[in-house]
Amino acid sequence: MTDKPTAAAREHMHKLAAKGLKEPKLLQKEEVIAIAQHVAKEHGRASGTEHEIAKKAEHNPEGVTAAEIQALCAHVTGERTAR
């Protein structure tokens, strides 16, 4: 059984993702890691490329580009419409 995030946790993640879409390089290291971990957990929903970016961001959040951060954030914001 998987633990589902609470509504508050989901809302927080979507706010981070919205911030990351607008200004990806303003996200703090911990915020990038949180988004990456969230995307990495999405086994069936995230694409292979998104998984690769997420793993890279988890290990080296300062080494990901703005476009890569935006790709992860786009995945998170897209979840809301997919569900």
LINDA-V31001 format. One record per helix or strand of 2 or more residues. SS is the DSSP state (alpha for helix, beta for strand). FROM is the first residue (numbers start at 1). TO is the last residue. If there is no record, write none. Layout:
SS:FROM:TO / SS:FROM:TO
This chain:
alpha:7:22 / alpha:24:26 / alpha:29:41 / alpha:48:59 / alpha:61:63 / alpha:66:82
